[in-house]
Amino acid sequence: MAAAASQSAFQKFINSPAGPKTIHFWAPAMKWALVIAGISDLQRPAEKLSLSQTASLLATGLIWTRYSMVIIPKNYSLGTVNLFVAGTSLMQMGRIFNYRMSDEYKQKQLQAAA
């Protein structure tokens, strides 16, 4: 017990239950790649976005955000990254729905049916 009290802040971070020796640290760190990909997809035309993939990412983000607040120890890093995954997916889903409500999309659907 005395050894734990004499640890520096860095040693406490390294040895914490959600520190870099555990999956609780590395899973959120790697998941930021999904957020970066979602933000970079804002440059893509909405017609090239996948609704099913975006819906899956949205559901995953919401589910894992909730889970990260229920587990012990609470993993705020996992919650934050999944909230961002859900947020970027929600933005993309809005872009997809706006495109599908547009006249351009409806014209393409009519031409494809003819």
C-alpha positions in Angstrom: 0.0 0.0 0.0 2.9 2.4 0.8 4.4 1.6 -2.6 1.3 2.8 -4.4 1.3 6.1 -2.4 4.9 6.8 -3.4 4.4 6.4 -7.1 4.7 9.4 -9.4 1.8 10.5 -11.5 3.4 8.9 -14.6 3.8 5.5 -12.8 0.2 5.7 -11.6 -0.9 6.3 -15.2 1.2 3.4 -16.4 -0.1 1.0 -13.8 -3.7 2.2 -13.7 -6.6 -0.2 -14.6 -7.2 1.7 -17.8 -3.5 2.5 -18.5 -1.4 1.6 -21.6 -0.8 -1.9 -20.3 -4.4 -2.8 -21.0 -6.9 -3.0 -23.8 -8.9 -0.2 -22.1 -6.2 2.2 -23.3 -5.4 0.8 -26.8 -8.9 0.1 -28.1 -10.0 3.7 -27.9 -6.6 4.9 -29.2 -6.9 2.8 -32.3 -10.6 3.6 -32.7 -9.7 7.2 -33.4 -8.9 6.0 -36.9 -12.6 5.5 -37.5 -13.3 9.1 -36.4 -10.5 10.4 -38.8 -12.0 8.3 -41.6 -15.5 9.7 -40.9 -14.2 13.3 -41.0 -12.3 12.7 -44.2 -15.4 11.2 -45.7 -17.0 14.6 -45.4 -15.1 15.4 -48.6 -16.8 12.5 -50.5 -19.9 13.0 -52.6 -23.0 11.9 -50.7 -24.0 9.5 -53.5 -20.9 7.4 -52.8 -21.6 7.0 -49.1 -23.1 3.7 -47.8 -26.2 4.0 -45.7 -25.8 0.5 -44.2 -22.2 1.1 -43.2 -23.0 4.5 -41.7 -25.9 3.1 -39.8 -23.7 0.3 -38.4 -21.1 2.8 -37.3 -23.8 4.9 -35.7 -25.2 1.9 -33.8 -21.7 0.8 -32.8 -20.8 4.2 -31.5 -24.0 4.6 -29.4 -23.8 1.0 -28.0 -20.1 1.2 -27.0 -20.6 4.7 -25.6 -23.2 3.3 -23.2 -21.1 0.3 -22.4 -18.0 2.3 -21.6 -20.0 4.0 -18.8 -21.3 0.8 -17.3 -18.0 -1.2 -17.1 -15.7 -1.1 -14.2 -13.4 0.9 -14.3 -15.4 3.4 -16.3 -13.5 4.1 -19.5 -14.1 7.7 -20.4 -11.6 7.5 -23.3 -13.6 4.7 -24.9 -16.8 6.7 -24.3 -15.4 9.8 -25.9 -14.1 8.1 -29.0 -17.4 6.2 -29.5 -19.3 9.4 -29.1 -17.3 10.9 -31.9 -17.8 7.8 -34.0 -21.6 8.2 -33.5 -21.4 11.9 -34.2 -19.5 11.6 -37.4 -21.8 8.8 -38.5 -24.9 11.0 -37.7 -23.5 13.8 -39.9 -22.9 11.4 -42.7 -26.4 9.9 -42.4 -27.8 13.4 -42.6 -25.8 14.0 -45.8 -27.1 10.7 -47.2 -30.8 11.5 -46.4 -30.4 15.0 -47.8 -29.0 13.6 -51.0 -31.7 11.0 -51.3 -34.4 13.7 -50.9 -32.9 15.8 -53.6 -34.2 16.1 -57.2 -30.8 14.9 -58.5 -31.2 11.5 -56.8 -34.9 11.2 -57.8 -33.9 11.8 -61.5 -31.2 9.2 -61.3 -33.7 6.7 -59.9 -36.2 7.5 -62.7 -33.5 7.0 -65.3 -32.4 3.8 -63.8 -36.0 2.5 -63.8 -36.5 3.4 -67.5 
